[in-house]
Amino acid sequence: MKYLIILVALLSIAHVATAGTPEEDKGKALLVLQTKCNICHVRNNPFRIFKERNMERNAKDIYKQVFVKGRMPLGNEVKLTEDERETLKKWLEANIH
Ligand code: HEC
């Protein structure tokens, strides 16, 4: 019984640690956009540099390019890790209306 309580306590701590507030999710998504998208857009698509203040506005297009068409990140050099995909997807799904 004691172990069960400890287990439940640990599981809820783990849940809180991964859940994230909307602000944290936004921050993490922005980090992905900065490190995996802007690095190229800065040179090759300067009208689409993702920032905190324009990422919501771009959410639909980002979703379409990354998760529907699979075009972005363009080319073979930049790849999103599983974690980065999840982070981006989670934030996008909460921000596409
Ligand atoms: C290696 C370069 C490169 C990387 C990395 C890259 N992009 Fe792009 N992206 C481009 C270029 C070039 C264009 C403009 C030409 C085009 O659409 O093919 C573009 C266009 C776009 C567009 C507009 C497309 C449209 O037709 O509306 C979006 C949205 C976009 N990128 C999102 C992203 C996201 C999100 C990431 C990161 C997950 C990313 N891109 C990573 C090069 C890149």
Backbone and ligand atoms as CSV (ligand in chain L), in Angstrom:
chain,resi,resn,atom,element,x,y,z
A,1,MET,N,N,0.840,-1.213,0.000
A,1,MET,CA,C,0.000,0.000,0.000
A,1,MET,C,C,0.874,1.262,0.000
A,2,LYS,N,N,1.877,1.228,0.870
A,2,LYS,CA,C,2.778,2.379,0.932
A,2,LYS,C,C,3.438,2.631,-0.433
A,3,TYR,N,N,3.847,1.527,-1.067
A,3,TYR,CA,C,4.519,1.672,-2.369
A,3,TYR,C,C,3.568,2.204,-3.427
A,4,LEU,N,N,2.314,1.777,-3.307
A,4,LEU,CA,C,1.320,2.248,-4.261
A,4,LEU,C,C,1.174,3.770,-4.159
A,5,ILE,N,N,1.130,4.247,-2.925
A,5,ILE,CA,C,1.000,5.696,-2.732
A,5,ILE,C,C,2.207,6.426,-3.323
A,6,ILE,N,N,3.397,5.868,-3.067
A,6,ILE,CA,C,4.607,6.493,-3.619
A,6,ILE,C,C,4.565,6.490,-5.142
A,7,LEU,N,N,4.121,5.373,-5.690
A,7,LEU,CA,C,4.048,5.257,-7.145
A,7,LEU,C,C,3.092,6.304,-7.726
A,8,VAL,N,N,1.924,6.415,-7.121
A,8,VAL,CA,C,0.940,7.383,-7.611
A,8,VAL,C,C,1.511,8.798,-7.507
A,9,ALA,N,N,2.197,9.069,-6.406
A,9,ALA,CA,C,2.789,10.396,-6.213
A,9,ALA,C,C,3.819,10.669,-7.307
A,10,LEU,N,N,4.670,9.696,-7.578
A,10,LEU,CA,C,5.701,9.878,-8.609
A,10,LEU,C,C,5.078,10.091,-9.982
A,11,LEU,N,N,4.043,9.323,-10.271
A,11,LEU,CA,C,3.393,9.452,-11.575
A,11,LEU,C,C,2.771,10.834,-11.736
A,12,SER,N,N,2.187,11.357,-10.672
A,12,SER,CA,C,1.564,12.678,-10.834
A,12,SER,C,C,2.614,13.768,-10.960
A,13,ILE,N,N,3.753,13.588,-10.299
A,13,ILE,CA,C,4.845,14.564,-10.480
A,13,ILE,C,C,5.316,14.529,-11.931
A,14,ALA,N,N,5.481,13.324,-12.459
A,14,ALA,CA,C,5.936,13.185,-13.837
A,14,ALA,C,C,4.930,13.838,-14.784
A,15,HIS,N,N,3.649,13.671,-14.482
A,15,HIS,CA,C,2.631,14.243,-15.350
A,15,HIS,C,C,2.716,15.773,-15.347
A,16,VAL,N,N,2.825,16.342,-14.170
A,16,VAL,CA,C,2.927,17.796,-14.067
A,16,VAL,C,C,4.161,18.296,-14.823
A,17,ALA,N,N,5.257,17.523,-14.697
A,17,ALA,CA,C,6.506,17.943,-15.335
A,17,ALA,C,C,6.402,17.957,-16.860
A,18,THR,N,N,5.609,17.050,-17.440
A,18,THR,CA,C,5.549,17.006,-18.905
A,18,THR,C,C,4.380,17.793,-19.470
A,19,ALA,N,N,3.386,18.092,-18.635
A,19,ALA,CA,C,2.176,18.726,-19.164
A,19,ALA,C,C,2.457,20.130,-19.701
A,20,GLY,N,N,3.046,20.999,-18.875
A,20,GLY,CA,C,3.410,22.325,-19.362
A,20,GLY,C,C,2.231,23.278,-19.443
A,21,THR,N,N,2.472,24.518,-19.084
A,21,THR,CA,C,1.438,25.541,-19.213
A,21,THR,C,C,1.420,26.005,-20.673
A,22,PRO,N,N,0.375,26.688,-21.083
A,22,PRO,CA,C,0.356,27.208,-22.462
A,22,PRO,C,C,1.571,28.079,-22.763
A,23,GLU,N,N,2.044,28.837,-21.777
A,23,GLU,CA,C,3.224,29.693,-21.993
A,23,GLU,C,C,4.469,28.850,-22.226
A,24,GLU,N,N,4.595,27.784,-21.420
A,24,GLU,CA,C,5.759,26.908,-21.598
A,24,GLU,C,C,5.714,26.215,-22.955
A,25,ASP,N,N,4.516,25.769,-23.335
A,25,ASP,CA,C,4.380,25.099,-24.633
A,25,ASP,C,C,4.724,26.056,-25.768
A,26,LYS,N,N,4.328,27.295,-25.612
A,26,LYS,CA,C,4.633,28.291,-26.643
A,26,LYS,C,C,6.143,28.526,-26.715
A,27,GLY,N,N,6.764,28.652,-25.543
A,27,GLY,CA,C,8.206,28.858,-25.499
A,27,GLY,C,C,8.964,27.720,-26.157
A,28,LYS,N,N,8.508,26.497,-25.882
A,28,LYS,CA,C,9.192,25.335,-26.466
A,28,LYS,C,C,8.990,25.279,-27.974
A,29,ALA,N,N,7.768,25.611,-28.403
A,29,ALA,CA,C,7.486,25.605,-29.844
A,29,ALA,C,C,8.327,26.672,-30.540
A,30,LEU,N,N,8.439,27.840,-29.905
A,30,LEU,CA,C,9.232,28.913,-30.493
A,30,LEU,C,C,10.695,28.488,-30.636
A,31,LEU,N,N,11.182,27.763,-29.651
A,31,LEU,CA,C,12.563,27.293,-29.711
A,31,LEU,C,C,12.774,26.370,-30.921
A,32,VAL,N,N,11.801,25.513,-31.181
A,32,VAL,CA,C,11.890,24.641,-32.360
A,32,VAL,C,C,11.884,25.495,-33.626
A,33,LEU,N,N,10.984,26.461,-33.686
A,33,LEU,CA,C,10.893,27.312,-34.877
A,33,LEU,C,C,12.189,28.087,-35.099
A,34,GLN,N,N,12.770,28.561,-33.990
A,34,GLN,CA,C,14.010,29.333,-34.120
A,34,GLN,C,C,15.173,28.472,-34.569
A,35,THR,N,N,15.275,27.272,-33.980
A,35,THR,CA,C,16.464,26.465,-34.253
A,35,THR,C,C,16.338,25.630,-35.520
A,36,LYS,N,N,15.102,25.279,-35.917
A,36,LYS,CA,C,14.944,24.390,-37.064
A,36,LYS,C,C,14.331,25.056,-38.290
A,37,CYS,N,N,13.788,26.216,-38.134
A,37,CYS,CA,C,13.118,26.867,-39.267
A,37,CYS,C,C,13.798,28.192,-39.594
A,38,ASN,N,N,13.927,29.033,-38.587
A,38,ASN,CA,C,14.516,30.355,-38.838
A,38,ASN,C,C,15.948,30.265,-39.355
A,39,ILE,N,N,16.698,29.282,-38.906
A,39,ILE,CA,C,18.081,29.174,-39.375
A,39,ILE,C,C,18.151,29.212,-40.894
A,40,CYS,N,N,17.142,28.673,-41.537
A,40,CYS,CA,C,17.132,28.684,-43.001
A,40,CYS,C,C,16.339,29.880,-43.532
A,41,HIS,N,N,15.207,30.146,-42.923
A,41,HIS,CA,C,14.365,31.250,-43.414
A,41,HIS,C,C,15.100,32.596,-43.380
A,42,VAL,N,N,15.962,32.770,-42.400
A,42,VAL,CA,C,16.733,34.012,-42.309
A,42,VAL,C,C,17.423,34.297,-43.650
A,43,ARG,N,N,17.930,33.268,-44.274
A,43,ARG,CA,C,18.597,33.444,-45.571
A,43,ARG,C,C,17.629,33.299,-46.742
A,44,ASN,N,N,16.757,32.300,-46.661
A,44,ASN,CA,C,16.009,31.901,-47.859
A,44,ASN,C,C,14.531,32.277,-47.894
A,45,ASN,N,N,14.001,32.744,-46.792
A,45,ASN,CA,C,12.590,33.133,-46.780
A,45,ASN,C,C,12.378,34.207,-45.705
A,46,PRO,N,N,13.034,35.350,-45.897
A,46,PRO,CA,C,13.093,36.362,-44.837
A,46,PRO,C,C,11.736,36.943,-44.432
A,47,PHE,N,N,10.695,36.710,-45.235
A,47,PHE,CA,C,9.385,37.209,-44.826
A,47,PHE,C,C,8.672,36.259,-43.879
A,48,ARG,N,N,9.287,35.124,-43.611
A,48,ARG,CA,C,8.704,34.169,-42.672
A,48,ARG,C,C,9.705,33.812,-41.591
A,49,ILE,N,N,10.090,34.807,-40.837
A,49,ILE,CA,C,10.925,34.511,-39.684
A,49,ILE,C,C,9.998,34.472,-38.489
A,50,PHE,N,N,9.970,33.336,-37.836
A,50,PHE,CA,C,8.988,33.139,-36.775
A,50,PHE,C,C,9.457,33.774,-35.474
A,51,LYS,N,N,8.535,34.538,-34.883
A,51,LYS,CA,C,8.817,35.219,-33.626
A,51,LYS,C,C,7.656,34.998,-32.684
A,52,GLU,N,N,7.881,35.376,-31.433
A,52,GLU,CA,C,6.822,35.202,-30.454
A,52,GLU,C,C,5.543,35.916,-30.880
A,53,ARG,N,N,5.716,37.101,-31.479
A,53,ARG,CA,C,4.517,37.870,-31.794
A,53,ARG,C,C,3.855,37.495,-33.121
A,54,ASN,N,N,4.493,36.650,-33.940
A,54,ASN,CA,C,3.806,36.287,-35.187
A,54,ASN,C,C,3.541,34.785,-35.312
A,55,MET,N,N,3.922,34.012,-34.306
A,55,MET,CA,C,3.785,32.565,-34.476
A,55,MET,C,C,2.329,32.095,-34.511
A,56,GLU,N,N,1.451,32.749,-33.731
A,56,GLU,CA,C,0.033,32.381,-33.778
A,56,GLU,C,C,-0.535,32.631,-35.175
A,57,ARG,N,N,-0.186,33.792,-35.693
A,57,ARG,CA,C,-0.656,34.172,-37.021
A,57,ARG,C,C,-0.189,33.168,-38.086
A,58,ASN,N,N,0.952,32.553,-37.858
A,58,ASN,CA,C,1.507,31.614,-38.829
A,58,ASN,C,C,1.136,30.156,-38.559
A,59,ALA,N,N,0.402,29.939,-37.446
A,59,ALA,CA,C,0.171,28.554,-37.003
A,59,ALA,C,C,-0.447,27.665,-38.097
A,60,LYS,N,N,-1.462,28.183,-38.768
A,60,LYS,CA,C,-2.138,27.373,-39.803
A,60,LYS,C,C,-1.182,26.971,-40.916
A,61,ASP,N,N,-0.380,27.933,-41.365
A,61,ASP,CA,C,0.558,27.653,-42.456
A,61,ASP,C,C,1.643,26.681,-42.003
A,62,ILE,N,N,2.097,26.855,-40.769
A,62,ILE,CA,C,3.117,25.957,-40.235
A,62,ILE,C,C,2.566,24.531,-40.184
A,63,TYR,N,N,1.359,24.424,-39.664
A,63,TYR,CA,C,0.724,23.098,-39.572
A,63,TYR,C,C,0.644,22.450,-40.949
A,64,LYS,N,N,0.195,23.231,-41.909
A,64,LYS,CA,C,0.025,22.708,-43.264
A,64,LYS,C,C,1.363,22.243,-43.844
A,65,GLN,N,N,2.385,23.068,-43.704
A,65,GLN,CA,C,3.680,22.746,-44.311
A,65,GLN,C,C,4.384,21.577,-43.627
A,66,VAL,N,N,4.259,21.508,-42.299
A,66,VAL,CA,C,5.001,20.471,-41.568
A,66,VAL,C,C,4.209,19.171,-41.477
A,67,PHE,N,N,2.914,19.270,-41.144
A,67,PHE,CA,C,2.174,18.048,-40.822
A,67,PHE,C,C,1.224,17.569,-41.910
A,68,VAL,N,N,0.816,18.454,-42.818
A,68,VAL,CA,C,-0.082,17.998,-43.883
A,68,VAL,C,C,0.733,17.675,-45.135
A,69,LYS,N,N,1.498,18.660,-45.595
A,69,LYS,CA,C,2.258,18.436,-46.828
A,69,LYS,C,C,3.628,17.814,-46.587
A,70,GLY,N,N,4.135,17.959,-45.363
A,70,GLY,CA,C,5.467,17.421,-45.078
A,70,GLY,C,C,6.579,18.106,-45.878
A,71,ARG,N,N,6.383,19.365,-46.268
A,71,ARG,CA,C,7.412,20.075,-47.058
A,71,ARG,C,C,8.502,20.686,-46.182
A,72,MET,N,N,8.099,21.128,-44.987
A,72,MET,CA,C,9.058,21.799,-44.105
A,72,MET,C,C,9.408,20.886,-42.949
A,73,PRO,N,N,10.624,20.931,-42.448
A,73,PRO,CA,C,11.759,21.718,-42.936
A,73,PRO,C,C,12.191,21.258,-44.336
A,74,LEU,N,N,12.415,22.224,-45.196
A,74,LEU,CA,C,12.760,21.955,-46.591
A,74,LEU,C,C,14.116,21.256,-46.711
A,75,GLY,N,N,14.218,20.334,-47.641
A,75,GLY,CA,C,15.501,19.683,-47.907
A,75,GLY,C,C,15.830,18.600,-46.902
A,76,ASN,N,N,17.036,18.136,-46.934
A,76,ASN,CA,C,17.418,16.996,-46.095
A,76,ASN,C,C,18.339,17.344,-44.945
A,77,GLU,N,N,18.768,18.605,-44.907
A,77,GLU,CA,C,19.763,18.936,-43.894
A,77,GLU,C,C,19.169,19.108,-42.506
A,78,VAL,N,N,18.005,19.743,-42.459
A,78,VAL,CA,C,17.384,19.999,-41.159
A,78,VAL,C,C,16.266,18.993,-40.932
A,79,LYS,N,N,16.342,18.318,-39.792
A,79,LYS,CA,C,15.281,17.371,-39.448
A,79,LYS,C,C,14.755,17.671,-38.055
A,80,LEU,N,N,13.466,17.437,-37.879
A,80,LEU,CA,C,12.894,17.588,-36.547
A,80,LEU,C,C,13.023,16.255,-35.813
A,81,THR,N,N,13.400,16.309,-34.552
A,81,THR,CA,C,13.401,15.087,-33.749
A,81,THR,C,C,11.951,14.764,-33.391
A,82,GLU,N,N,11.711,13.553,-32.920
A,82,GLU,CA,C,10.368,13.161,-32.482
A,82,GLU,C,C,9.835,14.150,-31.446
A,83,ASP,N,N,10.693,14.501,-30.485
A,83,ASP,CA,C,10.310,15.445,-29.432
A,83,ASP,C,C,9.906,16.797,-30.008
A,84,GLU,N,N,10.690,17.254,-30.957
A,84,GLU,CA,C,10.396,18.554,-31.556
A,84,GLU,C,C,9.078,18.524,-32.327
A,85,ARG,N,N,8.848,17.428,-33.026
A,85,ARG,CA,C,7.566,17.291,-33.742
A,85,ARG,C,C,6.397,17.337,-32.773
A,86,GLU,N,N,6.547,16.578,-31.688
A,86,GLU,CA,C,5.480,16.530,-30.679
A,86,GLU,C,C,5.228,17.908,-30.077
A,87,THR,N,N,6.331,18.591,-29.730
A,87,THR,CA,C,6.234,19.930,-29.142
A,87,THR,C,C,5.494,20.878,-30.072
A,88,LEU,N,N,5.892,20.856,-31.311
A,88,LEU,CA,C,5.295,21.755,-32.300
A,88,LEU,C,C,3.830,21.404,-32.519
A,89,LYS,N,N,3.561,20.115,-32.647
A,89,LYS,CA,C,2.197,19.668,-32.924
A,89,LYS,C,C,1.253,20.039,-31.788
A,90,LYS,N,N,1.733,19.817,-30.578
A,90,LYS,CA,C,0.900,20.116,-29.414
A,90,LYS,C,C,0.523,21.592,-29.395
A,91,TRP,N,N,1.523,22.429,-29.614
A,91,TRP,CA,C,1.246,23.870,-29.582
A,91,TRP,C,C,0.332,24.259,-30.743
A,92,LEU,N,N,0.595,23.721,-31.914
A,92,LEU,CA,C,-0.221,24.060,-33.078
A,92,LEU,C,C,-1.672,23.649,-32.864
A,93,GLU,N,N,-1.864,22.447,-32.345
A,93,GLU,CA,C,-3.241,21.971,-32.168
A,93,GLU,C,C,-4.014,22.836,-31.182
A,94,ALA,N,N,-3.308,23.419,-30.240
A,94,ALA,CA,C,-3.982,24.305,-29.286
A,94,ALA,C,C,-4.193,25.701,-29.871
A,95,ASN,N,N,-3.556,25.996,-30.996
A,95,ASN,CA,C,-3.597,27.357,-31.524
A,95,ASN,C,C,-4.165,27.504,-32.927
A,96,ILE,N,N,-4.697,26.428,-33.456
A,96,ILE,CA,C,-5.357,26.534,-34.760
A,96,ILE,C,C,-6.852,26.529,-34.515
A,97,HIS,N,N,-7.487,27.586,-34.949
A,97,HIS,CA,C,-8.920,27.668,-34.626
A,97,HIS,C,C,-9.761,27.524,-35.881
L,1,HEC,C1,C,16.537,24.533,-45.523
L,1,HEC,C2,C,15.682,25.676,-45.555
L,1,HEC,C3,C,14.365,25.683,-44.822
L,1,HEC,C4,C,14.048,25.130,-43.615
L,1,HEC,C5,C,14.968,24.356,-42.673
L,1,HEC,C6,C,12.671,25.448,-43.352
L,1,HEC,N1,N,12.149,26.173,-44.398
L,1,HEC,FE1,FE,10.238,26.847,-44.563
L,1,HEC,N2,N,10.666,27.635,-46.384
L,1,HEC,C7,C,11.896,27.613,-46.996
L,1,HEC,C8,C,11.807,28.322,-48.264
L,1,HEC,C9,C,12.953,28.521,-49.251
L,1,HEC,C10,C,10.475,28.755,-48.403
L,1,HEC,C11,C,9.840,29.553,-49.558
L,1,HEC,C12,C,9.687,28.735,-50.789
L,1,HEC,C13,C,8.775,27.558,-50.618
L,1,HEC,O1,O,7.681,27.681,-50.042
L,1,HEC,O2,O,9.199,26.476,-51.020
L,1,HEC,C14,C,9.786,28.301,-47.190
L,1,HEC,C15,C,8.453,28.529,-46.949
L,1,HEC,C16,C,7.793,28.216,-45.775
L,1,HEC,C17,C,6.403,28.503,-45.508
L,1,HEC,C18,C,5.432,29.177,-46.458
L,1,HEC,C19,C,4.994,28.187,-47.492
L,1,HEC,C20,C,3.730,28.599,-48.239
L,1,HEC,O3,O,3.654,28.309,-49.449
L,1,HEC,O4,O,2.823,29.157,-47.621
L,1,HEC,C21,C,6.134,28.059,-44.246
L,1,HEC,C22,C,4.829,28.153,-43.507
L,1,HEC,C23,C,7.351,27.436,-43.758
L,1,HEC,N3,N,8.345,27.563,-44.712
L,1,HEC,C24,C,7.468,26.854,-42.534
L,1,HEC,C25,C,8.632,26.241,-42.071
L,1,HEC,C26,C,8.722,25.605,-40.779
L,1,HEC,C27,C,7.621,25.564,-39.742
L,1,HEC,C28,C,9.981,25.112,-40.701
L,1,HEC,C29,C,10.602,24.368,-39.540
L,1,HEC,C30,C,9.917,23.245,-39.000
L,1,HEC,C31,C,10.676,25.427,-41.926
L,1,HEC,N4,N,9.818,26.127,-42.742
L,1,HEC,C32,C,11.987,25.094,-42.214
L,1,HEC,C33,C,13.034,27.035,-46.507
L,1,HEC,C34,C,13.151,26.334,-45.316
